[in-house]
Amino acid sequence: MPAGPRPAAAWHMATLFISDLHLHPERPAISRCLLDFLGRLDPTQRLYILGDLFEAWIGDDHPEPAYRPVKQALQNATAAGVEIYLMHGNRDFLLGPRFARETGCTLLADPTVIDLYGRRTLLMHGDSLCTDDREYQRLRERLRDPQWQREALALPVEQRLQFAEQARQLSAAAGRERDAALMDVNQDEVRRVLRRHDADLLIHGHTHRPGIHRFEDGGRRRERAVLGDWYEQGSVLRASDAGLELLSLPT
């Protein structure tokens, strides 16, 4: 169970991880929660956003006024010296270099390996771990295809907005009908990616099932930290020399 909200001072000299905010104009409280969170960061911290910052992103020419304060808050934080790294999710995979320039964020590949206080750590959005959902994996492969993305970005903004809204509705309907087990990670795939990247810690989002899981694999102790979503409250994973802690933020 995530801990309650902590003061900004408790995050000093920490690395913070968030994902699955799914920002949308219809959910202004979550945007305000994020703006408050970003405004309290300082240069002793690093922030990793592991996908689905936005409910949908139809390109860096996206005109949505509700997202301008978010972009400005990211830019303010990075200008103040906070390192912010951003990974694509399954909803905002069209975030591109223009967004990175305007906010000062650094785009990360999925997956990415970092050194986290001496631990070789694998960062992922997490959707590629849900290998039991073969229908979704086929769709993911198509949407991540560079040629498909170039063709999508060449469409008029209004048409892209219509497609995004249709996709959002279809995704919600499919989620209600799909077996919950299919939408979770496959533990064998978790083991495979950790072995492939020679990592002992995996941090990911996507499943909206926050928790810290410890297990043994071939005599080696490994750990998987799952980030929470921001539907009802904010959710942050704090990493430091002392270890990992899941925290919640009030909206």
BAGU-797247 format. One line per 3 residues: number of its first residue (from 1); their letters; for each residue x, y, z negated of N, C-alpha, C. Coordinates in nm, 2 decimals, decimal comma. Layout:
NUM	a	X:Y:Z:X:Y:Z:X:Y:Z  ...
This chain:
1	mpa	0,08:-0,12:0,00:0,00:0,00:0,00:0,09:0,12:0,00  0,07:0,22:0,09:0,15:0,34:0,10:0,14:0,42:-0,03  0,25:0,48:-0,07:0,24:0,57:-0,19:0,17:0,69:-0,15
4	gpr	0,14:0,77:-0,26:0,07:0,90:-0,24:0,16:1,00:-0,18  0,11:1,12:-0,16:0,19:1,23:-0,10:0,31:1,27:-0,19  0,42:1,30:-0,13:0,54:1,34:-0,21:0,57:1,48:-0,17
7	paa	0,63:1,56:-0,26:0,68:1,70:-0,22:0,79:1,69:-0,12  0,81:1,80:-0,05:0,91:1,81:0,06:1,05:1,78:0,00  1,07:1,82:-0,13:1,21:1,80:-0,19:1,24:1,65:-0,19
10	awh	1,14:1,56:-0,20:1,16:1,42:-0,21:1,22:1,36:-0,08  1,20:1,44:0,03:1,25:1,40:0,16:1,39:1,44:0,19  1,45:1,52:0,10:1,58:1,57:0,12:1,68:1,46:0,16
13	mat	1,77:1,49:0,25:1,87:1,39:0,30:1,81:1,26:0,34  1,70:1,26:0,41:1,63:1,14:0,45:1,61:1,14:0,60  1,58:1,02:0,65:1,54:1,00:0,79:1,39:0,95:0,78
16	lfi	1,31:1,02:0,86:1,17:1,00:0,85:1,12:0,95:0,99  1,02:0,86:0,98:0,96:0,79:1,10:0,81:0,81:1,09  0,75:0,85:1,20:0,61:0,85:1,22:0,57:0,80:1,36
19	sdl	0,44:0,76:1,37:0,39:0,72:1,50:0,24:0,72:1,50  0,18:0,70:1,61:0,04:0,68:1,63:-0,05:0,79:1,56  -0,01:0,92:1,59:-0,09:1,03:1,54:-0,21:1,04:1,63
22	hlh	-0,20:1,01:1,76:-0,31:1,02:1,85:-0,38:1,16:1,84  -0,30:1,26:1,85:-0,35:1,40:1,85:-0,45:1,42:1,96  -0,56:1,48:1,92:-0,67:1,51:2,02:-0,74:1,63:1,97
25	per	-0,79:1,72:2,06:-0,87:1,84:2,02:-0,99:1,81:1,93  -1,04:1,69:1,94:-1,16:1,65:1,85:-1,12:1,62:1,71  -0,99:1,61:1,68:-0,94:1,58:1,55:-0,84:1,68:1,50
28	pai	-0,89:1,81:1,48:-0,80:1,92:1,44:-0,74:1,90:1,30  -0,80:1,82:1,21:-0,74:1,81:1,08:-0,61:1,73:1,08  -0,59:1,64:1,18:-0,47:1,57:1,19:-0,36:1,66:1,25
31	src	-0,40:1,74:1,34:-0,30:1,84:1,40:-0,25:1,93:1,29  -0,34:1,98:1,20:-0,30:2,07:1,09:-0,21:1,99:0,99  -0,24:1,86:0,97:-0,15:1,79:0,88:-0,01:1,78:0,94
34	lld	0,00:1,75:1,07:0,13:1,75:1,13:0,20:1,88:1,13  0,13:1,99:1,15:0,19:2,12:1,15:0,25:2,15:1,01  0,18:2,11:0,91:0,23:2,13:0,77:0,35:2,05:0,75
37	flg	0,35:1,92:0,79:0,46:1,83:0,78:0,58:1,89:0,85  0,57:1,93:0,97:0,68:1,98:1,05:0,74:2,11:0,98  0,65:2,19:0,93:0,69:2,32:0,87:0,77:2,30:0,74
40	rld	0,77:2,18:0,68:0,84:2,15:0,56:0,97:2,08:0,58  1,00:2,05:0,71:1,13:1,98:0,73:1,25:2,07:0,72  1,36:2,02:0,69:1,48:2,10:0,69:1,60:2,02:0,76
43	ptq	1,71:2,09:0,79:1,82:2,02:0,86:1,89:1,91:0,80  1,85:1,88:0,67:1,91:1,76:0,61:1,83:1,63:0,65  1,73:1,65:0,73:1,64:1,54:0,77:1,65:1,51:0,92
46	rly	1,62:1,39:0,95:1,60:1,36:1,09:1,46:1,30:1,10  1,40:1,32:1,22:1,26:1,27:1,24:1,25:1,19:1,37  1,20:1,07:1,36:1,17:0,99:1,47:1,02:0,97:1,49
49	ilg	0,97:1,01:1,61:0,83:0,99:1,64:0,83:0,87:1,74  0,78:0,76:1,69:0,79:0,63:1,77:0,66:0,60:1,85  0,62:0,70:1,93:0,51:0,68:2,03:0,37:0,72:1,98
52	dlf	0,29:0,75:2,08:0,15:0,79:2,06:0,14:0,91:1,97  0,22:1,01:2,00:0,20:1,14:1,94:0,07:1,20:1,98  0,03:1,18:2,10:-0,09:1,23:2,16:-0,18:1,11:2,19
55	eaw	-0,31:1,14:2,19:-0,41:1,04:2,23:-0,40:1,01:2,38  -0,37:1,11:2,45:-0,34:1,10:2,60:-0,25:1,21:2,64  -0,16:1,19:2,73:-0,08:1,29:2,79:-0,07:1,27:2,94
58	igd	-0,12:1,36:3,01:-0,14:1,34:3,16:-0,03:1,40:3,24  0,08:1,45:3,17:0,19:1,51:3,23:0,24:1,64:3,16  0,36:1,68:3,18:0,41:1,80:3,11:0,35:1,93:3,16
61	dhp	0,27:1,92:3,26:0,19:2,04:3,30:0,05:2,04:3,24  0,03:1,95:3,14:-0,10:1,94:3,07:-0,13:2,08:3,01  -0,25:2,13:3,04:-0,29:2,27:3,00:-0,36:2,28:2,87
64	epa	-0,37:2,17:2,79:-0,46:2,17:2,67:-0,41:2,27:2,57  -0,49:2,37:2,54:-0,45:2,48:2,44:-0,43:2,42:2,30  -0,50:2,32:2,27:-0,49:2,26:2,13:-0,35:2,21:2,10
67	yrp	-0,28:2,17:2,20:-0,15:2,12:2,18:-0,04:2,22:2,17  -0,07:2,34:2,21:0,04:2,45:2,20:0,10:2,47:2,07  0,01:2,47:1,96:0,07:2,49:1,82:0,17:2,37:1,79
70	vkq	0,13:2,25:1,83:0,22:2,14:1,81:0,35:2,15:1,87  0,35:2,19:2,00:0,47:2,21:2,07:0,56:2,32:2,01  0,49:2,43:1,96:0,56:2,54:1,90:0,62:2,49:1,77
73	alq	0,55:2,41:1,69:0,60:2,37:1,56:0,72:2,27:1,58  0,72:2,19:1,68:0,83:2,11:1,71:0,95:2,19:1,75  0,93:2,29:1,83:1,04:2,38:1,88:1,09:2,46:1,76
76	nat	1,01:2,50:1,67:1,06:2,58:1,55:1,14:2,49:1,46  1,10:2,36:1,45:1,18:2,27:1,36:1,32:2,24:1,43  1,32:2,21:1,55:1,45:2,18:1,62:1,54:2,30:1,62
79	aag	1,48:2,42:1,64:1,56:2,54:1,64:1,62:2,57:1,51  1,55:2,52:1,40:1,60:2,54:1,26:1,71:2,43:1,23  1,73:2,34:1,32:1,84:2,24:1,30:1,79:2,10:1,27
82	vei	1,66:2,08:1,27:1,61:1,94:1,25:1,62:1,86:1,38  1,68:1,74:1,37:1,69:1,66:1,48:1,56:1,58:1,49  1,50:1,59:1,61:1,37:1,52:1,63:1,38:1,43:1,76
85	ylm	1,35:1,31:1,74:1,36:1,21:1,85:1,22:1,16:1,88  1,19:1,14:2,01:1,06:1,11:2,05:1,06:0,99:2,15  0,98:0,89:2,12:0,97:0,77:2,20:0,83:0,77:2,26
88	hgn	0,82:0,72:2,38:0,69:0,70:2,45:0,61:0,59:2,38  0,48:0,62:2,38:0,39:0,51:2,33:0,30:0,47:2,45  0,20:0,39:2,42:0,12:0,34:2,53:0,01:0,45:2,57
91	rdf	0,00:0,56:2,50:-0,09:0,66:2,53:-0,03:0,78:2,59  0,10:0,81:2,56:0,17:0,93:2,60:0,30:0,90:2,68  0,29:0,79:2,76:0,41:0,74:2,83:0,45:0,84:2,95
94	llg	0,37:0,94:2,97:0,40:1,04:3,08:0,47:1,16:3,02  0,50:1,16:2,89:0,58:1,27:2,83:0,72:1,27:2,91  0,76:1,39:2,95:0,88:1,40:3,03:0,98:1,50:2,99
97	prf	1,08:1,53:3,07:1,19:1,62:3,04:1,15:1,76:3,01  1,04:1,81:3,08:1,00:1,94:3,05:0,95:1,96:2,91  0,87:1,86:2,86:0,83:1,86:2,72:0,95:1,86:2,63
100	are	1,05:1,78:2,66:1,17:1,77:2,57:1,24:1,91:2,57  1,25:1,98:2,69:1,32:2,11:2,69:1,24:2,21:2,61  1,11:2,21:2,62:1,03:2,31:2,56:1,02:2,29:2,41
103	tgc	1,04:2,17:2,36:1,03:2,14:2,21:1,16:2,12:2,14  1,27:2,09:2,22:1,40:2,06:2,16:1,41:1,92:2,12  1,31:1,84:2,15:1,31:1,69:2,11:1,40:1,62:2,20
106	tll	1,45:1,51:2,16:1,53:1,42:2,24:1,45:1,29:2,27  1,43:1,26:2,40:1,35:1,15:2,44:1,44:1,02:2,42  1,37:0,92:2,36:1,44:0,79:2,34:1,38:0,68:2,43
109	adp	1,47:0,59:2,47:1,42:0,47:2,54:1,36:0,38:2,44  1,27:0,29:2,49:1,21:0,19:2,41:1,25:0,05:2,47  1,34:-0,02:2,39:1,38:0,00:2,26:1,51:0,08:2,25
112	tvi	1,54:0,12:2,13:1,67:0,20:2,10:1,72:0,14:1,97  1,86:0,13:1,96:1,92:0,08:1,84:2,00:0,20:1,78  1,98:0,22:1,65:2,05:0,32:1,57:2,12:0,26:1,45
115	dly	2,21:0,34:1,40:2,27:0,31:1,27:2,19:0,38:1,16  2,13:0,31:1,07:2,04:0,37:0,97:2,10:0,34:0,83  2,19:0,43:0,78:2,25:0,41:0,65:2,33:0,28:0,65
118	grr	2,40:0,26:0,76:2,48:0,13:0,76:2,41:0,01:0,81  2,28:0,02:0,84:2,21:-0,09:0,89:2,18:-0,08:1,04  2,21:-0,18:1,12:2,18:-0,18:1,26:2,03:-0,20:1,27
121	tll	1,96:-0,09:1,33:1,82:-0,08:1,32:1,76:-0,07:1,46  1,66:-0,15:1,49:1,60:-0,14:1,62:1,47:-0,06:1,61  1,45:0,03:1,70:1,33:0,12:1,70:1,25:0,08:1,83
124	mhg	1,12:0,07:1,81:1,03:0,04:1,92:0,90:0,10:1,90  0,82:0,12:2,00:0,68:0,16:1,98:0,61:0,05:1,92  0,62:-0,07:1,98:0,57:-0,19:1,93:0,47:-0,26:2,02
127	dsl	0,42:-0,20:2,12:0,32:-0,26:2,21:0,38:-0,38:2,29  0,51:-0,37:2,32:0,57:-0,48:2,39:0,59:-0,61:2,31  0,57:-0,59:2,18:0,58:-0,71:2,09:0,45:-0,79:2,08
130	ctd	0,34:-0,73:2,13:0,21:-0,80:2,13:0,19:-0,89:2,25  0,28:-0,99:2,26:0,29:-1,07:2,38:0,17:-1,17:2,39  0,10:-1,19:2,29:-0,02:-1,28:2,30:-0,13:-1,22:2,39
133	dre	-0,13:-1,08:2,39:-0,23:-1,01:2,48:-0,17:-1,00:2,62  -0,19:-1,10:2,70:-0,12:-1,10:2,83:-0,19:-1,00:2,92  -0,32:-0,98:2,91:-0,38:-0,88:2,99:-0,32:-0,74:2,97
136	yqr	-0,30:-0,71:2,84:-0,24:-0,58:2,81:-0,10:-0,57:2,87  -0,02:-0,67:2,85:0,12:-0,67:2,90:0,12:-0,65:3,05  0,03:-0,71:3,12:0,03:-0,68:3,27:0,00:-0,54:3,30
139	lre	-0,10:-0,48:3,22:-0,13:-0,34:3,24:-0,01:-0,25:3,20  0,05:-0,28:3,09:0,17:-0,20:3,05:0,28:-0,20:3,16  0,31:-0,32:3,22:0,41:-0,32:3,32:0,38:-0,23:3,44
142	rlr	0,25:-0,22:3,47:0,21:-0,14:3,58:0,22:0,01:3,54  0,18:0,05:3,42:0,18:0,19:3,38:0,32:0,24:3,36  0,42:0,15:3,33:0,55:0,19:3,31:0,64:0,19:3,44
145	dpq	0,57:0,15:3,55:0,64:0,15:3,68:0,67:0,29:3,72  0,79:0,33:3,75:0,83:0,46:3,80:0,75:0,51:3,92  0,73:0,42:4,01:0,66:0,46:4,13:0,51:0,49:4,10
148	wqr	0,45:0,41:4,02:0,31:0,44:3,98:0,30:0,57:3,90  0,40:0,60:3,82:0,40:0,73:3,74:0,42:0,85:3,83  0,50:0,84:3,93:0,52:0,95:4,03:0,39:0,97:4,10
151	eal	0,32:0,87:4,15:0,20:0,89:4,22:0,09:0,95:4,13  0,09:0,91:4,00:-0,01:0,96:3,91:0,01:1,11:3,88  0,14:1,15:3,86:0,17:1,29:3,83:0,15:1,38:3,95
154	alp	0,14:1,32:4,07:0,12:1,40:4,19:-0,03:1,43:4,21  -0,11:1,37:4,13:-0,26:1,40:4,14:-0,29:1,53:4,08  -0,40:1,60:4,12:-0,44:1,73:4,05:-0,46:1,70:3,90
157	veq	-0,44:1,81:3,82:-0,45:1,80:3,68:-0,59:1,75:3,64  -0,70:1,81:3,70:-0,83:1,77:3,67:-0,86:1,63:3,69  -0,81:1,57:3,80:-0,83:1,43:3,82:-0,76:1,34:3,72
160	rlq	-0,64:1,39:3,68:-0,57:1,31:3,58:-0,64:1,32:3,44  -0,70:1,43:3,41:-0,78:1,44:3,29:-0,90:1,35:3,29  -0,96:1,34:3,40:-1,08:1,25:3,42:-1,03:1,10:3,40
163	fae	-0,92:1,07:3,46:-0,87:0,93:3,45:-0,84:0,90:3,30  -0,77:1,00:3,24:-0,73:0,98:3,10:-0,85:0,95:3,01  -0,96:1,03:3,03:-1,08:1,01:2,94:-1,14:0,88:2,97
166	qar	-1,15:0,84:3,10:-1,20:0,71:3,13:-1,12:0,60:3,07  -0,99:0,61:3,07:-0,90:0,51:3,01:-0,92:0,50:2,86  -0,94:0,62:2,80:-0,96:0,62:2,66:-1,09:0,55:2,62
169	qls	-1,20:0,57:2,69:-1,32:0,50:2,66:-1,31:0,35:2,68  -1,25:0,31:2,79:-1,23:0,17:2,82:-1,14:0,10:2,71  -1,04:0,17:2,67:-0,95:0,12:2,57:-1,03:0,10:2,44
172	aaa	-1,11:0,19:2,40:-1,19:0,18:2,28:-1,29:0,06:2,29  -1,35:0,05:2,40:-1,44:-0,06:2,42:-1,37:-0,20:2,42  -1,26:-0,20:2,48:-1,18:-0,33:2,49:-1,13:-0,37:2,35
175	gre	-1,09:-0,27:2,27:-1,04:-0,29:2,13:-1,15:-0,35:2,04  -1,27:-0,31:2,06:-1,38:-0,36:1,98:-1,41:-0,51:2,02  -1,39:-0,55:2,14:-1,42:-0,68:2,19:-1,30:-0,78:2,17
178	rda	-1,18:-0,73:2,17:-1,06:-0,82:2,17:-1,04:-0,87:2,04  -0,99:-1,00:2,03:-0,95:-1,06:1,91:-0,84:-0,98:1,84  -0,86:-0,95:1,71:-0,76:-0,87:1,64:-0,62:-0,94:1,64
181	alm	-0,62:-1,07:1,64:-0,49:-1,14:1,64:-0,41:-1,11:1,77  -0,48:-1,09:1,88:-0,41:-1,06:2,00:-0,34:-0,92:2,00  -0,40:-0,84:1,92:-0,35:-0,70:1,92:-0,24:-0,68:1,82
184	dvn	-0,20:-0,78:1,75:-0,09:-0,77:1,65:0,04:-0,83:1,72  0,15:-0,81:1,66:0,28:-0,85:1,72:0,29:-1,00:1,71  0,37:-1,06:1,80:0,40:-1,20:1,79:0,53:-1,22:1,71
187	qde	0,52:-1,29:1,61:0,64:-1,30:1,52:0,76:-1,37:1,59  0,74:-1,46:1,68:0,85:-1,52:1,75:0,91:-1,41:1,84  0,83:-1,32:1,90:0,89:-1,21:1,98:0,97:-1,12:1,89
190	vrr	0,92:-1,09:1,77:1,00:-1,01:1,67:1,14:-1,07:1,65  1,14:-1,20:1,62:1,27:-1,26:1,60:1,36:-1,26:1,72  1,30:-1,27:1,84:1,38:-1,27:1,96:1,44:-1,13:1,99
193	vlr	1,37:-1,03:1,97:1,42:-0,89:1,99:1,53:-0,86:1,89  1,51:-0,90:1,77:1,61:-0,87:1,66:1,74:-0,95:1,69  1,73:-1,07:1,74:1,85:-1,15:1,77:1,91:-1,08:1,90
196	rhd	1,83:-1,05:2,00:1,89:-0,99:2,12:1,97:-0,86:2,09  1,92:-0,78:2,00:1,99:-0,66:1,97:2,08:-0,66:1,85  2,09:-0,78:1,79:2,18:-0,81:1,68:2,14:-0,71:1,56
199	adl	2,01:-0,69:1,53:1,97:-0,60:1,43:1,90:-0,68:1,32  1,91:-0,62:1,20:1,85:-0,68:1,08:1,72:-0,60:1,04  1,70:-0,49:1,10:1,58:-0,41:1,06:1,51:-0,36:1,19
202	lih	1,38:-0,38:1,20:1,30:-0,33:1,31:1,20:-0,23:1,25  1,18:-0,12:1,32:1,08:-0,02:1,28:1,00:0,01:1,40  0,87:-0,01:1,39:0,78:0,01:1,50:0,64:0,06:1,45
205	ght	0,56:0,11:1,55:0,42:0,14:1,52:0,33:0,06:1,60  0,23:0,12:1,66:0,13:0,07:1,76:0,02:-0,01:1,69  0,05:-0,10:1,60:-0,05:-0,19:1,55:-0,14:-0,13:1,44
208	hrp	-0,10:-0,01:1,39:-0,18:0,06:1,29:-0,20:-0,03:1,16  -0,10:-0,11:1,13:-0,10:-0,20:1,02:0,02:-0,17:0,93  0,03:-0,06:0,86:0,15:-0,02:0,79:0,19:-0,13:0,68
211	gih	0,32:-0,15:0,67:0,37:-0,24:0,58:0,52:-0,27:0,60  0,58:-0,33:0,50:0,72:-0,37:0,51:0,73:-0,52:0,49  0,78:-0,59:0,59:0,78:-0,73:0,59:0,92:-0,78:0,59
214	rfe	0,95:-0,87:0,49:1,09:-0,93:0,48:1,08:-1,08:0,51  1,18:-1,13:0,59:1,17:-1,27:0,62:1,32:-1,32:0,66  1,34:-1,45:0,66:1,46:-1,50:0,69:1,46:-1,56:0,83
217	dgg	1,57:-1,55:0,91:1,57:-1,60:1,04:1,71:-1,66:1,06  1,71:-1,80:1,06:1,84:-1,86:1,08:1,94:-1,83:0,97  1,89:-1,82:0,85:1,97:-1,79:0,74:2,01:-1,64:0,72
220	rrr	1,96:-1,56:0,81:1,99:-1,42:0,81:1,86:-1,34:0,76  1,88:-1,25:0,66:1,76:-1,18:0,61:1,73:-1,06:0,70  1,61:-1,05:0,74:1,57:-0,94:0,83:1,44:-0,87:0,77
223	era	1,41:-0,75:0,83:1,31:-0,67:0,78:1,23:-0,60:0,89  1,10:-0,59:0,88:1,02:-0,52:0,98:0,93:-0,42:0,91  0,95:-0,29:0,94:0,87:-0,19:0,89:0,77:-0,14:0,99
226	vlg	0,64:-0,14:0,96:0,54:-0,10:1,05:0,48:0,03:1,00  0,48:0,13:1,09:0,43:0,26:1,06:0,28:0,27:1,07  0,22:0,35:0,99:0,08:0,37:0,99:0,03:0,47:1,09
229	dwy	-0,10:0,47:1,12:-0,16:0,57:1,21:-0,20:0,69:1,13  -0,24:0,79:1,20:-0,28:0,92:1,14:-0,43:0,95:1,16  -0,51:0,85:1,15:-0,65:0,87:1,18:-0,72:0,93:1,06
232	eqg	-0,70:0,88:0,94:-0,76:0,93:0,82:-0,67:1,02:0,73  -0,54:0,99:0,75:-0,44:1,07:0,67:-0,30:1,06:0,75  -0,21:1,13:0,70:-0,07:1,12:0,76:0,00:1,00:0,70
235	svl	0,09:0,95:0,78:0,17:0,83:0,73:0,31:0,85:0,77  0,40:0,84:0,67:0,55:0,86:0,70:0,63:0,75:0,63  0,72:0,70:0,71:0,82:0,60:0,65:0,95:0,68:0,62
238	ras	0,99:0,68:0,49:1,11:0,76:0,45:1,22:0,65:0,43  1,33:0,68:0,50:1,45:0,59:0,49:1,56:0,67:0,43  1,63:0,61:0,33:1,75:0,68:0,27:1,84:0,57:0,22
241	dag	1,95:0,61:0,15:2,04:0,51:0,10:1,97:0,42:0,00  1,86:0,47:-0,06:1,79:0,39:-0,16:1,70:0,28:-0,09  1,67:0,29:0,04:1,59:0,19:0,10:1,47:0,26:0,18
244	lel	1,36:0,19:0,19:1,25:0,23:0,27:1,13:0,25:0,18  1,05:0,35:0,22:0,93:0,38:0,14:0,82:0,44:0,23  0,70:0,38:0,23:0,59:0,43:0,31:0,51:0,53:0,22
247	lsl	0,49:0,65:0,28:0,42:0,76:0,21:0,30:0,80:0,29  0,20:0,85:0,22:0,08:0,90:0,29:0,07:1,05:0,26  0,01:1,12:0,36:-0,01:1,27:0,35:-0,15:1,30:0,36
250	pt	-0,20:1,38:0,27:-0,35:1,42:0,28:-0,37:1,51:0,40  -0,50:1,50:0,45:-0,54:1,59:0,56:-0,62:1,70:0,51
